[in-house]
């Protein structure tokens, strides 16, 4: 681990960028690998960006509750590769009031 990249481990209400050792290197590696996989299967960066923007306007589609969302997630890599960084998001969002 790079000492300049060491932090006190914190768990946010919705996500964390740190692993158990207090490093964010794993998070940024996993995001980079997911982006690289998406770009290999979608070499047109503008089309990929537009696809993600369209899907992100409907969050349930993006998280895999549709054929398009599942396809994008499968192209990004192993299921759950980034899930470990957002495990607290679901319970937190469910705890929010609609108002």
N, CA, C and O atoms as a GROMACS GRO file, in nm:
protein
  396
    1UNK      N    1   0.084  -0.117   0.000
    1UNK     CA    2   0.000   0.000   0.000
    1UNK      C    3   0.088   0.123   0.000
    1UNK      O    4   0.190   0.129   0.069
    2UNK      N    5   0.048   0.221  -0.078
    2UNK     CA    6   0.118   0.347  -0.085
    2UNK      C    7   0.085   0.428   0.040
    2UNK      O    8  -0.031   0.462   0.061
    3UNK      N    9   0.183   0.462   0.124
    3UNK     CA   10   0.156   0.535   0.248
    3UNK      C   11   0.083   0.667   0.225
    3UNK      O   12   0.007   0.710   0.312
    4UNK      N   13   0.104   0.731   0.113
    4UNK     CA   14   0.037   0.858   0.086
    4UNK      C   15  -0.111   0.837   0.056
    4UNK      O   16  -0.188   0.933   0.054
    5UNK      N   17  -0.150   0.712   0.032
    5UNK     CA   18  -0.288   0.680  -0.001
    5UNK      C   19  -0.359   0.617   0.119
    5UNK      O   20  -0.470   0.567   0.103
    6UNK      N   21  -0.299   0.618   0.236
    6UNK     CA   22  -0.358   0.557   0.355
    6UNK      C   23  -0.446   0.657   0.428
    6UNK      O   24  -0.408   0.774   0.445
    7UNK      N   25  -0.561   0.612   0.470
    7UNK     CA   26  -0.658   0.695   0.540
    7UNK      C   27  -0.716   0.614   0.654
    7UNK      O   28  -0.703   0.492   0.657
    8UNK      N   29  -0.780   0.682   0.746
    8UNK     CA   30  -0.855   0.610   0.849
    8UNK      C   31  -0.979   0.551   0.783
    8UNK      O   32  -1.054   0.624   0.719
    9UNK      N   33  -1.002   0.420   0.797
    9UNK     CA   34  -1.119   0.360   0.733
    9UNK      C   35  -1.248   0.423   0.782
    9UNK      O   36  -1.273   0.432   0.902
   10UNK      N   37  -1.329   0.468   0.689
   10UNK     CA   38  -1.460   0.526   0.719
   10UNK      C   39  -1.564   0.460   0.632
   10UNK      O   40  -1.539   0.430   0.515
   11UNK      N   41  -1.680   0.438   0.688
   11UNK     CA   42  -1.791   0.388   0.608
   11UNK      C   43  -1.892   0.499   0.598
   11UNK      O   44  -1.948   0.543   0.699
   12UNK      N   45  -1.918   0.545   0.478
   12UNK     CA   46  -2.017   0.649   0.457
   12UNK      C   47  -2.157   0.592   0.467
   12UNK      O   48  -2.176   0.471   0.477
   13UNK      N   49  -2.254   0.680   0.465
   13UNK     CA   50  -2.393   0.637   0.473
   13UNK      C   51  -2.432   0.556   0.349
   13UNK      O   52  -2.516   0.467   0.358
   14UNK      N   53  -2.373   0.586   0.234
   14UNK     CA   54  -2.410   0.516   0.112
   14UNK      C   55  -2.296   0.438   0.049
   14UNK      O   56  -2.321   0.334  -0.013
   15UNK      N   57  -2.174   0.483   0.062
   15UNK     CA   58  -2.063   0.411   0.000
   15UNK      C   59  -1.933   0.443   0.070
   15UNK      O   60  -1.921   0.539   0.146
   16UNK      N   61  -1.835   0.359   0.041
   16UNK     CA   62  -1.700   0.382   0.091
   16UNK      C   63  -1.602   0.356  -0.023
   16UNK      O   64  -1.626   0.271  -0.108
   17UNK      N   65  -1.495   0.428  -0.024
   17UNK     CA   66  -1.391   0.406  -0.124
   17UNK      C   67  -1.274   0.328  -0.064
   17UNK      O   68  -1.177   0.300  -0.133
   18UNK      N   69  -1.283   0.295   0.063
   18UNK     CA   70  -1.171   0.234   0.133
   18UNK      C   71  -1.195   0.086   0.160
   18UNK      O   72  -1.307   0.044   0.187
   19UNK      N   73  -1.088   0.010   0.153
   19UNK     CA   74  -1.096  -0.131   0.191
   19UNK      C   75  -1.064  -0.143   0.340
   19UNK      O   76  -1.040  -0.042   0.407
   20UNK      N   77  -1.061  -0.263   0.390
   20UNK     CA   78  -1.033  -0.285   0.532
   20UNK      C   79  -0.898  -0.233   0.577
   20UNK      O   80  -0.879  -0.205   0.695
   21UNK      N   81  -0.804  -0.222   0.486
   21UNK     CA   82  -0.672  -0.174   0.520
   21UNK      C   83  -0.657  -0.022   0.513
   21UNK      O   84  -0.549   0.031   0.537
   22UNK      N   85  -0.766   0.047   0.480
   22UNK     CA   86  -0.762   0.192   0.474
   22UNK      C   87  -0.712   0.249   0.343
   22UNK      O   88  -0.674   0.366   0.338
   23UNK      N   89  -0.712   0.170   0.239
   23UNK     CA   90  -0.663   0.215   0.110
   23UNK      C   91  -0.779   0.228   0.010
   23UNK      O   92  -0.874   0.150   0.015
   24UNK      N   93  -0.769   0.325  -0.078
   24UNK     CA   94  -0.869   0.340  -0.184
   24UNK      C   95  -0.820   0.280  -0.316
   24UNK      O   96  -0.889   0.289  -0.417
   25UNK      N   97  -0.701   0.221  -0.316
   25UNK     CA   98  -0.644   0.167  -0.440
   25UNK      C   99  -0.734   0.062  -0.505
   25UNK      O  100  -0.748   0.061  -0.627
   26UNK      N  101  -0.794  -0.024  -0.425
   26UNK     CA  102  -0.880  -0.128  -0.480
   26UNK      C  103  -1.001  -0.072  -0.550
   26UNK      O  104  -1.039  -0.119  -0.657
   27UNK      N  105  -1.062   0.031  -0.491
   27UNK     CA  106  -1.179   0.094  -0.553
   27UNK      C  107  -1.143   0.150  -0.689
   27UNK      O  108  -1.211   0.122  -0.788
   28UNK      N  109  -1.038   0.229  -0.696
   28UNK     CA  110  -1.002   0.292  -0.822
   28UNK      C  111  -0.955   0.189  -0.925
   28UNK      O  112  -0.978   0.208  -1.044
   29UNK      N  113  -0.891   0.083  -0.882
   29UNK     CA  114  -0.854  -0.026  -0.973
   29UNK      C  115  -0.980  -0.091  -1.030
   29UNK      O  116  -0.990  -0.112  -1.151
   30UNK      N  117  -1.077  -0.122  -0.944
   30UNK     CA  118  -1.200  -0.188  -0.988
   30UNK      C  119  -1.279  -0.100  -1.085
   30UNK      O  120  -1.334  -0.150  -1.183
   31UNK      N  121  -1.286   0.030  -1.057
   31UNK     CA  122  -1.357   0.122  -1.147
   31UNK      C  123  -1.285   0.131  -1.281
   31UNK      O  124  -1.348   0.129  -1.386
   32UNK      N  125  -1.152   0.140  -1.277
   32UNK     CA  126  -1.074   0.146  -1.401
   32UNK      C  127  -1.094   0.021  -1.485
   32UNK      O  128  -1.111   0.030  -1.606
   33UNK      N  129  -1.092  -0.096  -1.421
   33UNK     CA  130  -1.110  -0.222  -1.494
   33UNK      C  131  -1.251  -0.232  -1.553
   33UNK      O  132  -1.267  -0.279  -1.665
   34UNK      N  133  -1.352  -0.187  -1.479
   34UNK     CA  134  -1.489  -0.188  -1.531
   34UNK      C  135  -1.501  -0.095  -1.652
   34UNK      O  136  -1.563  -0.130  -1.752
   35UNK      N  137  -1.441   0.024  -1.642
   35UNK     CA  138  -1.444   0.118  -1.754
   35UNK      C  139  -1.370   0.062  -1.875
   35UNK      O  140  -1.416   0.077  -1.988
   36UNK      N  141  -1.257  -0.002  -1.853
   36UNK     CA  142  -1.181  -0.062  -1.963
   36UNK      C  143  -1.263  -0.170  -2.032
   36UNK      O  144  -1.264  -0.178  -2.155
   37UNK      N  145  -1.333  -0.254  -1.954
   37UNK     CA  146  -1.417  -0.359  -2.013
   37UNK      C  147  -1.530  -0.298  -2.095
   37UNK      O  148  -1.559  -0.345  -2.205
   38UNK      N  149  -1.592  -0.194  -2.043
   38UNK     CA  150  -1.700  -0.129  -2.118
   38UNK      C  151  -1.649  -0.069  -2.247
   38UNK      O  152  -1.716  -0.077  -2.350
   39UNK      N  153  -1.531  -0.010  -2.244
   39UNK     CA  154  -1.476   0.051  -2.365
   39UNK      C  155  -1.432  -0.054  -2.468
   39UNK      O  156  -1.434  -0.027  -2.588
   40UNK      N  157  -1.393  -0.172  -2.421
   40UNK     CA  158  -1.358  -0.278  -2.516
   40UNK      C  159  -1.482  -0.326  -2.592
   40UNK      O  160  -1.475  -0.355  -2.711
   41UNK      N  161  -1.596  -0.334  -2.523
   41UNK     CA  162  -1.719  -0.382  -2.589
   41UNK      C  163  -1.797  -0.267  -2.653
   41UNK      O  164  -1.887  -0.292  -2.732
   42UNK      N  165  -1.763  -0.144  -2.619
   42UNK     CA  166  -1.830  -0.025  -2.673
   42UNK      C  167  -1.724   0.078  -2.709
   42UNK      O  168  -1.708   0.177  -2.637
   43UNK      N  169  -1.650   0.058  -2.819
   43UNK     CA  170  -1.538   0.147  -2.849
   43UNK      C  171  -1.578   0.291  -2.881
   43UNK      O  172  -1.495   0.381  -2.870
   44UNK      N  173  -1.703   0.314  -2.919
   44UNK     CA  174  -1.749   0.450  -2.946
   44UNK      C  175  -1.784   0.516  -2.812
   44UNK      O  176  -1.890   0.491  -2.756
   45UNK      N  177  -1.692   0.600  -2.762
   45UNK     CA  178  -1.708   0.660  -2.630
   45UNK      C  179  -1.832   0.747  -2.619
   45UNK      O  180  -1.899   0.748  -2.516
   46UNK      N  181  -1.863   0.820  -2.725
   46UNK     CA  182  -1.983   0.905  -2.721
   46UNK      C  183  -2.109   0.820  -2.711
   46UNK      O  184  -2.200   0.852  -2.634
   47UNK      N  185  -2.115   0.714  -2.787
   47UNK     CA  186  -2.233   0.628  -2.783
   47UNK      C  187  -2.247   0.563  -2.646
   47UNK      O  188  -2.358   0.552  -2.593
   48UNK      N  189  -2.135   0.521  -2.588
   48UNK     CA  190  -2.138   0.462  -2.454
   48UNK      C  191  -2.184   0.564  -2.352
   48UNK      O  192  -2.269   0.534  -2.268
   49UNK      N  193  -2.130   0.684  -2.359
   49UNK     CA  194  -2.170   0.791  -2.267
   49UNK      C  195  -2.320   0.819  -2.279
   49UNK      O  196  -2.389   0.834  -2.178
   50UNK      N  197  -2.370   0.827  -2.401
   50UNK     CA  198  -2.512   0.854  -2.422
   50UNK      C  199  -2.598   0.739  -2.370
   50UNK      O  200  -2.705   0.761  -2.314
   51UNK      N  201  -2.550   0.617  -2.388
   51UNK     CA  202  -2.622   0.500  -2.338
   51UNK      C  203  -2.632   0.503  -2.185
   51UNK      O  204  -2.738   0.478  -2.128
   52UNK      N  205  -2.521   0.535  -2.120
   52UNK     CA  206  -2.520   0.542  -1.973
   52UNK      C  207  -2.609   0.657  -1.926
   52UNK      O  208  -2.683   0.642  -1.829
   53UNK      N  209  -2.603   0.770  -1.993
   53UNK     CA  210  -2.688   0.884  -1.955
   53UNK      C  211  -2.836   0.848  -1.968
   53UNK      O  212  -2.916   0.880  -1.880
   54UNK      N  213  -2.872   0.783  -2.076
   54UNK     CA  214  -3.011   0.745  -2.096
   54UNK      C  215  -3.057   0.649  -1.988
   54UNK      O  216  -3.165   0.665  -1.931
   55UNK      N  217  -2.975   0.549  -1.959
   55UNK     CA  218  -3.011   0.451  -1.856
   55UNK      C  219  -3.013   0.512  -1.717
   55UNK      O  220  -3.095   0.474  -1.634
   56UNK      N  221  -2.923   0.608  -1.690
   56UNK     CA  222  -2.915   0.665  -1.556
   56UNK      C  223  -3.033   0.756  -1.524
   56UNK      O  224  -3.056   0.789  -1.408
   57UNK      N  225  -3.107   0.796  -1.624
   57UNK     CA  226  -3.227   0.876  -1.599
   57UNK      C  227  -3.338   0.791  -1.538
   57UNK      O  228  -3.433   0.842  -1.480
   58UNK      N  229  -3.323   0.660  -1.550
   58UNK     CA  230  -3.418   0.566  -1.493
   58UNK      C  231  -3.338   0.469  -1.407
   58UNK      O  232  -3.301   0.362  -1.455
   59UNK      N  233  -3.310   0.504  -1.279
   59UNK     CA  234  -3.217   0.427  -1.195
   59UNK      C  235  -3.246   0.277  -1.186
   59UNK      O  236  -3.153   0.198  -1.182
   60UNK      N  237  -3.372   0.237  -1.182
   60UNK     CA  238  -3.400   0.093  -1.173
   60UNK      C  239  -3.355   0.022  -1.298
   60UNK      O  240  -3.318  -0.096  -1.293
   61UNK      N  241  -3.357   0.090  -1.412
   61UNK     CA  242  -3.306   0.031  -1.536
   61UNK      C  243  -3.156   0.012  -1.523
   61UNK      O  244  -3.103  -0.093  -1.560
   62UNK      N  245  -3.087   0.113  -1.472
   62UNK     CA  246  -2.941   0.108  -1.463
   62UNK      C  247  -2.893  -0.003  -1.370
   62UNK      O  248  -2.791  -0.066  -1.398
   63UNK      N  249  -2.964  -0.028  -1.260
   63UNK     CA  250  -2.916  -0.129  -1.166
   63UNK      C  251  -2.954  -0.271  -1.207
   63UNK      O  252  -2.932  -0.365  -1.131
   64UNK      N  253  -3.010  -0.287  -1.324
   64UNK     CA  254  -3.030  -0.422  -1.373
   64UNK      C  255  -3.171  -0.473  -1.372
   64UNK      O  256  -3.194  -0.594  -1.386
   65UNK      N  257  -3.268  -0.385  -1.354
   65UNK     CA  258  -3.407  -0.429  -1.355
   65UNK      C  259  -3.466  -0.424  -1.494
   65UNK      O  260  -3.588  -0.424  -1.510
   66UNK      N  261  -3.384  -0.419  -1.594
   66UNK     CA  262  -3.429  -0.423  -1.733
   66UNK      C  263  -3.323  -0.495  -1.816
   66UNK      O  264  -3.210  -0.516  -1.771
   67UNK      N  265  -3.362  -0.532  -1.934
   67UNK     CA  266  -3.269  -0.600  -2.024
   67UNK      C  267  -3.149  -0.511  -2.054
   67UNK      O  268  -3.035  -0.557  -2.055
   68UNK      N  269  -3.175  -0.380  -2.080
   68UNK     CA  270  -3.066  -0.287  -2.112
   68UNK      C  271  -2.971  -0.269  -1.993
   68UNK      O  272  -2.850  -0.267  -2.010
   69UNK      N  273  -3.027  -0.257  -1.874
   69UNK     CA  274  -2.944  -0.241  -1.755
   69UNK      C  275  -2.860  -0.364  -1.727
   69UNK      O  276  -2.742  -0.353  -1.695
   70UNK      N  277  -2.922  -0.482  -1.739
   70UNK     CA  278  -2.846  -0.607  -1.717
   70UNK      C  279  -2.735  -0.620  -1.820
   70UNK      O  280  -2.625  -0.666  -1.787
   71UNK      N  281  -2.762  -0.582  -1.943
   71UNK     CA  282  -2.659  -0.592  -2.048
   71UNK      C  283  -2.540  -0.501  -2.015
   71UNK      O  284  -2.425  -0.542  -2.025
   72UNK      N  285  -2.568  -0.378  -1.976
   72UNK     CA  286  -2.460  -0.285  -1.942
   72UNK      C  287  -2.380  -0.336  -1.823
   72UNK      O  288  -2.257  -0.331  -1.824
   73UNK      N  289  -2.449  -0.385  -1.721
   73UNK     CA  290  -2.378  -0.436  -1.604
   73UNK      C  291  -2.293  -0.557  -1.638
   73UNK      O  292  -2.182  -0.571  -1.587
   74UNK      N  293  -2.344  -0.646  -1.723
   74UNK     CA  294  -2.265  -0.764  -1.757
   74UNK      C  295  -2.143  -0.727  -1.840
   74UNK      O  296  -2.039  -0.792  -1.830
   75UNK      N  297  -2.154  -0.622  -1.920
   75UNK     CA  298  -2.040  -0.576  -2.000
   75UNK      C  299  -1.932  -0.514  -1.911
   75UNK      O  300  -1.815  -0.512  -1.948
   76UNK      N  301  -1.971  -0.463  -1.794
   76UNK     CA  302  -1.874  -0.395  -1.709
   76UNK      C  303  -1.789  -0.492  -1.627
   76UNK      O  304  -1.690  -0.451  -1.568
   77UNK      N  305  -1.828  -0.619  -1.623
   77UNK     CA  306  -1.744  -0.716  -1.553
   77UNK      C  307  -1.820  -0.805  -1.459
   77UNK      O  308  -1.942  -0.812  -1.464
   78UNK      N  309  -1.747  -0.873  -1.371
   78UNK     CA  310  -1.809  -0.968  -1.279
   78UNK      C  311  -1.916  -0.903  -1.194
   78UNK      O  312  -1.899  -0.792  -1.143
   79UNK      N  313  -2.027  -0.973  -1.179
   79UNK     CA  314  -2.137  -0.921  -1.098
   79UNK      C  315  -2.086  -0.889  -0.958
   79UNK      O  316  -2.018  -0.970  -0.895
   80UNK      N  317  -2.120  -0.772  -0.911
   80UNK     CA  318  -2.084  -0.734  -0.776
   80UNK      C  319  -1.943  -0.682  -0.758
   80UNK      O  320  -1.900  -0.662  -0.644
   81UNK      N  321  -1.869  -0.661  -0.866
   81UNK     CA  322  -1.731  -0.615  -0.853
   81UNK      C  323  -1.724  -0.482  -0.777
   81UNK      O  324  -1.630  -0.460  -0.701
   82UNK      N  325  -1.821  -0.396  -0.798
   82UNK     CA  326  -1.822  -0.267  -0.728
   82UNK      C  327  -1.924  -0.265  -0.615
   82UNK      O  328  -1.930  -0.168  -0.539
   83UNK      N  329  -2.003  -0.368  -0.603
   83UNK     CA  330  -2.109  -0.373  -0.502
   83UNK      C  331  -2.054  -0.357  -0.360
   83UNK      O  332  -2.119  -0.296  -0.275
   84UNK      N  333  -1.937  -0.411  -0.334
   84UNK     CA  334  -1.883  -0.405  -0.198
   84UNK      C  335  -1.860  -0.262  -0.152
   84UNK      O  336  -1.849  -0.238  -0.032
   85UNK      N  337  -1.852  -0.170  -0.245
   85UNK     CA  338  -1.831  -0.029  -0.209
   85UNK      C  339  -1.962   0.045  -0.183
   85UNK      O  340  -1.961   0.158  -0.134
   86UNK      N  341  -2.075  -0.018  -0.215
   86UNK     CA  342  -2.205   0.049  -0.198
   86UNK      C  343  -2.302  -0.035  -0.117
   86UNK      O  344  -2.424  -0.018  -0.130
   87UNK      N  345  -2.253  -0.125  -0.034
   87UNK     CA  346  -2.342  -0.215   0.041
   87UNK      C  347  -2.439  -0.141   0.131
   87UNK      O  348  -2.549  -0.191   0.156
   88UNK      N  349  -2.402  -0.024   0.180
   88UNK     CA  350  -2.488   0.050   0.272
   88UNK      C  351  -2.590   0.140   0.200
   88UNK      O  352  -2.676   0.198   0.264
   89UNK      N  353  -2.580   0.150   0.068
   89UNK     CA  354  -2.668   0.242  -0.005
   89UNK      C  355  -2.815   0.202   0.005
   89UNK      O  356  -2.900   0.288   0.030
   90UNK      N  357  -2.846   0.075  -0.014
   90UNK     CA  358  -2.986   0.031  -0.010
   90UNK      C  359  -3.054   0.061   0.121
   90UNK      O  360  -3.157   0.127   0.122
   91UNK      N  361  -2.999   0.014   0.234
   91UNK     CA  362  -3.062   0.045   0.363
   91UNK      C  363  -3.073   0.195   0.389
   91UNK      O  364  -3.173   0.241   0.445
   92UNK      N  365  -2.972   0.272   0.350
   92UNK     CA  366  -2.977   0.416   0.371
   92UNK      C  367  -3.090   0.479   0.290
   92UNK      O  368  -3.168   0.558   0.343
   93UNK      N  369  -3.099   0.444   0.162
   93UNK     CA  370  -3.202   0.502   0.078
   93UNK      C  371  -3.342   0.463   0.124
   93UNK      O  372  -3.435   0.544   0.116
   94UNK      N  373  -3.357   0.339   0.172
   94UNK     CA  374  -3.488   0.296   0.223
   94UNK      C  375  -3.524   0.371   0.350
   94UNK      O  376  -3.642   0.383   0.382
   95UNK      N  377  -3.425   0.421   0.424
   95UNK     CA  378  -3.454   0.491   0.548
   95UNK      C  379  -3.497   0.636   0.526
   95UNK      O  380  -3.548   0.700   0.618
   96UNK      N  381  -3.478   0.688   0.406
   96UNK     CA  382  -3.513   0.828   0.377
   96UNK      C  383  -3.664   0.843   0.365
   96UNK      O  384  -3.733   0.753   0.318
   97UNK      N  385  -3.713   0.957   0.407
   97UNK     CA  386  -3.855   0.988   0.391
   97UNK      C  387  -3.877   1.044   0.252
   97UNK      O  388  -3.786   1.106   0.195
   98UNK      N  389  -3.996   1.024   0.197
   98UNK     CA  390  -4.025   1.073   0.063
   98UNK      C  391  -4.019   1.225   0.054
   98UNK      O  392  -3.977   1.279  -0.048
   99UNK      N  393  -4.059   1.294   0.160
   99UNK     CA  394  -4.057   1.440   0.157
   99UNK      C  395  -3.913   1.486   0.158
   99UNK      O  396  -3.887   1.607   0.156
   0.00000   0.00000   0.00000
